[in-house]
């Protein structure tokens, strides 16, 4: 109680009066815009870039490409039919599997390097 009275005298304000209004709306708006830009450049833009690269990869699939599926299966593309691909898993036993095109994760080039 005594500390409150000293603070009131030092500040020269009456505790029953509300504090004067301050202009925080403009700074709040600037902060929200800044956070939105940070969110865009760190999350949204890289994800859309990866999505475009994946779509380009899917459209460039052709027979005899060596691929790796999202499950880690290494195979060779035998046939591309619309949204599906036929992959040759074991050439010795002629094992072929049908997958959706979106299940292909990456294409391996002939030199052994990978395209993502």
N, C-alpha and C positions, 0 to 999 in steps of 0.2 A: 504494500500500500504506500509506504513511504517512498519507495523507488519510483513508483508511478507518478507521484506528486512532483518529485524532482524532475522527472522527464518532461512532464507537462509544462513546468515553469521554464525549463531550459529550451524547449522547442517553441514555446509561446502559442501552443494550440490548445483547443478545447477538445477533450475526448468525445464529447457528444456530437461534434461536427465531423462530417465525413472528410476524408483526405481529398485534396484537389485532384481533379481528373488529369490523367496523363495520356499522352498520345502513343499508345503501344500498338494500335491497330496497323499502322504502317510497317513497323518493324516485324510484327507477326506475319504479315503478308510477304515481306521480303524473305523471311526465314522459311516459310512454306514453299515459296518458289525455288529457293536454293536447295531445299531438301528434295523437291520434285526433280530438279535437274540432276542432282547426285544420284537419285534412284534410277533415273532414265539411263544415265551413262554407265552406271555400274551393273545394272540388272537387265533392263529391257533391251537395250541396243545390242549387247553381246549375244543374248539369247536369240534375237531375230537374225543376227549374222550367222550363228550356228545352224539355225533352221534353213536359211537359204543355201548354205554349203551342203547340208544333208540332202535337200531337194535336188541340187545340181548333181550330187553323187548318184542319187537314185535314177535320175534321167540319163546318166551316162553309162549305166550297166549294159554290158553286151556279152554275148557268148565268149567263152574262153578267158574271162576275167577271173582272177583268183580273189576270193572274198573271205571275210570273217564275219560271222553273224553276231548278233547281240548276245547269244548264248556261248560264244567262243568257238563255234564250229568252223573249221577251215575247209573250204570247198572251192570248186570251180563251177562257174555259171555255164549251164548247158543250153538253157532256153529262157528267154524273157517273154512272158505272155501277159501283157496288160499290167495288172497290179501284183502278179505272181512271178516268181523265178523258180526254175528247176536247177538244183545244185547237185553236182556229182561229188559225193562225199568220199567214196572208196573206188578208185578206178579199177582195182584188181577184181573186185566182186561186182562191179557195175552198180553200186548203190547210189540211187538218185532220190533226192527229197524235194518236195515242193514247199516253198516258203513264200510269205508275203514279202513284197519288195522292201517294205519298211523295216524288216528284220535284219537286213544287211547293214552292218555297222561300218565297215571300211573295205576299200579295195586295195589289195596288195599289188604293187607293180612288179614287173618282171625281174627287176634288180633286187627285190626283197624289201625295198622301202615301202612304207604304207601311206596311202592317201586317206585322210579322215573326212 
